[in-house]
Amino acid sequence: MTTQTHRLYLNEVATRDGFQNEAVFIDTDEKIALIDALSACGYAKIEVTSFTSPKAIPALRDAEAVMHGIARAPGVVYTVLVPNVRGAERALSCNVDEVNLVMSVSESHNRANLRMTREQSFAQLVDVIDAVRGAGVAINVSLSTAMGCPMEGDVSTSTVLDWMARFAERGVYGVTLCDTTGMAYPSQVRELCERARAQFGALELTLHFHNTRGMALANTLAALDAGIVRFDASLGGLGGCPYAPGATGNVCTEELVHMLELDGYDTGVNLAAVLDAAARLPALIGHDVPSQLLKAGRRTDLHPLPASVQGMPEQRAFS
């Protein structure tokens, strides 16, 4: 085990990014109870819900009720996804700490996901920024497909940095670089993070990995090597993208914390409490979750000797 001293900051996104993909509607009181449990886990930030049209995402149609119902823990930032000015107005009425704006850096994915060109999305998000400015609420921008587009393939680093620059010029507080469909690989992640940090050191920079191809933890290590300290993760590994066939969701929170703790990082997150929260998910959503840690337990969770061998004589060494 290594002895790192770096403080990391983890953001939980399951109740927005995960729940919006579920076919069943999760009861509002159950959402609130889960978020309250997550608030006690030590996260830096929780993405609670989305103020999108209820017709577009019926699973999160109770956004106001959830935001008004949760018990907020000191030190936790409560953020919400906001697609437009109307969504921003709804969010501000709920006293959110941060709004998260989303667009894709690849034209094809933005058209498929948001039904707009990138320039149309940018103009709409600028209107949101102008509407929120002065309200005392932080603004984060999540740039989807920053490490690959399922329709266009590779996305150049310069394209990602150009979009970061356009939002930085508008005075946003942070930017999240999203591997939306799990196309990232470690050397690519390292280069992008190094260049982003060098050019935008004043921004709060977060990485958002998906585990579609099983590389989310490896990509996290590459981002750590490049100096990134903020990461999104999803309880149970929930989430995904409809434009990534076979997607298994975001990097799993409990698996990420487990790995980071073993390597000596201080995540501030209580892994036992996170596992307890993750254990609630199958009953809430009606199916199993991708989390392997939930199934196998931590590497320190030892098991008793099988009864079938307990009576066997100990093997002795002879000189």
N, C-alpha and C positions, 0 to 999 in steps of 0.2 A: 504493500500500500504506500502511495506517495503521500507527502505532507504538503498539500497546497494551503495557501492562506487567502485565496481569492474569495471575496463575497460575491455571490451570484444572486440574481433577482428573477424569480419565476412567476409567470403569469398564467392563470388557469382560464382556458377558453371553452371548456366542455359545455357549459350551460348556454352558450351562444353557438359556437362553431359546431359543437357536437349535436345539441338538441335540434338545431334547425334541419338536420338531415334525417331525423327520425320520423317514421310514418305515424306513430301514435302521438297524441297530445298528452303531455305530462301535466298532471294537475298543478295548478298554480301554487297551492300550499306545499306540495311536494317539491316543487322547484325552490321555493323560499327556504324550506327546511334544509335542502341540500346546499344551497348557497351559504346559509348560516353556518353549516358544518365546515364548508370550505373556508369561510372567513376566519375560522379558528386554527387553520392549518399552517399559517405563516407565509402565505403568498404575498408578493409585492403588489399584485394586481389581479383582479377577477373581471373577466369580460362577461357581464351578467346576462345581457340579452341584446336584441336588435330592434331598433325602432323603424323597421321596414313595414311596408303595407301588410296588414294582416292577410290580405288576399294572396300576396306573394309568398309569405312564410307563415302559414296558419299555426305552425308549432309554437311560434313566439308571439301570438296575438295578445298575450297578457302582459306585455312589456311594462306598462305603467303600474299594474297591480304588483308585479314582482319587485320593481324598483322601490315602490312605496312600502312593501311588506318586509324587506330584508332588514336585519339588524346589522348596522355597519360597524366594523371593527376599526379601532384607531390604527392608522398606519397603512391600511389597505386602500389602494386606488380602485374605485368601482367605475369601470369603463363600459361603454355600449357602442354598438355599431350604428352609424347614422348614414343613410344613403343620400339624403336631400335636405332642403331647408325645412320642410314640414317635419321630417324625422328629427331634425335638430331642435325644433321648437318643442316637440313632445319630450325629448330627452332633457332639455333645460328645465322643463316644468317638474321634472323628477329629481332635480338637484344632483345630477351625475357629476363625477369628478373629471371625467375625460370623455371625449367623443372620438370614435375610431372611424376613419373614412377609408373606403376601399376602391381601388381600380386596378386593372391589369396593365402591365407594361408591354404586353404583346397585344397587337391589334385584334387578332383572331379571338383570343380568349376573352377580351373585353367585350367584343360584339356578342359572343356566345353566352357569356355569363350575365352581362348587364344590358345587352341590347342597345349599346351605344358605341360610337367610335371613342377612341381614347381622348380626343379633343373635346368631345361632348361631355365625357365623364369629368375631365379636368375642369371645364367651365362650371359644371354643376357643383363640384366639390369646392371650387373657389367661392361660389355663392354661400355654401355652408360655412366656410372659414370666415367669411365676412359677417355672417349672421351670428356666429358664436363669439367672435372677437369682442373682448370687453366684458364677457360674462363670467370671467374668472374660471373658465373651464379649459383644461389642456386639450390640445388637438394632436392626435396621432394619425398618420396616414399609413395604411397597409398596402404595399405594392405587390399584387399577386403576380405569379409566373415569373418572379425575378430570377429564377435559376432554370428556366425551361418552360416552354409552352407545348402542350400536347398536340397542337395543330401546326406550329411553326418550327418546333425544335428548339435549338439553342437561342437564347436571348443574350445579346452582347452586353458585357459589363458597362460599356459606354452608354447604352440605352438606359440601363437601370440608373446609372449615376445622373444622367440628364433629367430623368423624372424626379429623382431626389432633389436635384438643384431647383427645379421649378417649384416644388412645394416648400423647400427651405426658404426660397425668396419670399414666400407668402407668410413666413413666420410660424410654421408649425413647430410643435415642441418635440415630436419624435416621429421616426419612420420605422416601420416593420418590414423587413424583406422576407417575402413568403415563397417557400418552395411548394406551391399550391398543389401540384400533382406528383410530388415525390420524384422529381427528375434530377435533383442535385446530387453531386458527388464531392468528396472531401477536398480535392485540390482546387476545384472550382469555387467552393464555398470559401476556402481560405483566401484566395485571391480577391474575390468580391468583397469580403469583409475587410481585408486590409486596405483596399482602395476606398471603400466607403468611410472607414474610420479616418483615413488620412484627409479626405476631402470634407467630411461633415462631422468633425470632432465635437461640435457644439450640440448636435442632435442626440437625443436619447435613441440609441439604435438597438432594435430587437430583432431576433431571428425566429422564424416560424417554419418549422420543418414538418413534413408529412412522411409517413413511413410506408408509402405505397410500394416501394421496392426494397424495403428492409434496411435503408441506410440512414435513418434519422439520427440514431445515436452516434454513428461514425461522423456524420456531418456536424453534429453538435461539438464533438471533440475538435474538429477542424476549425469551427468558429471560435472555440475557446482559445486555440492556438493563436488566432488572429486578434485576440483581445476582447471579444464580445462577452458581456456579462449578463445580458438580458435575453430570456428565452420564453416563448409561448409553449404551452403543453396542454394536453387534454386528458382529463381523468378517464381511465380505462382505455385510452387510445381512440375515443370516439371522434367522429368527424369524417371528412373526405370531400371530394369534389366530384360532381356529376360528370365532369369531362375527363375523368381519369378512371378508365375501366379497371375494376379490381381493387380500387383504392381501399386501404384498410384504416384510413383516418390519420389524425395528427400523431406526432410523437406522444407516447403514453407518459403521463405525468409521473406515475409511480415508478416506471422503469427508468425514466430520466433521473429522478431524485436518487434512486437506488444506485445507479452507476456513479453519479457525481459524489455521493457520500462515500462510496468505497474508495474513490480517488482523493478523498480529503477535502473536497470543496464544501464551503459553507453556503447552503442554499436557503437557510432560514426556514425550511419547510419540514414539518413533522411527518415523516414517512408513515408511521403507524396510523396517524389520523387520516392521511390521504388514502391508505389502503382500506380503512374502515369506510370512508366515503365512497370509494370505488366499488366496494362490495354491495352498495345499494343499487347500482346501476342496472343489473340484469332485471330486477323486479320492476324498475321504473320504465324501462324501454321495451321490455318483453323479449329480449334475446341476449345472448352471450356477448361479451366485449372482447376486443383483441388482446387485452393485457395478459401477458405471460406471467408477470410477477404476481398477479392476483391468483393465478392457478398454482404456480410453483412455490410461491413464498420467497422471502429474502434468502440470500446465500447463507446467512447466519441462523436461519430457522432450521435447526437440526431435528432429526427424527430418531425415535427409539429403535434399538436393535430389534429386528423381526423376531417374533416369538419362536419361530421355527429353528432359530440358531442360538437362542439364549442358553440352552442346556448343553451346548457342545463344549468339550474341554478346550482350554486355551492351548494354542500351539506353542511349544517350547523350543527354544534354540539350543542346539547341542554343539559343543566345541569339537 
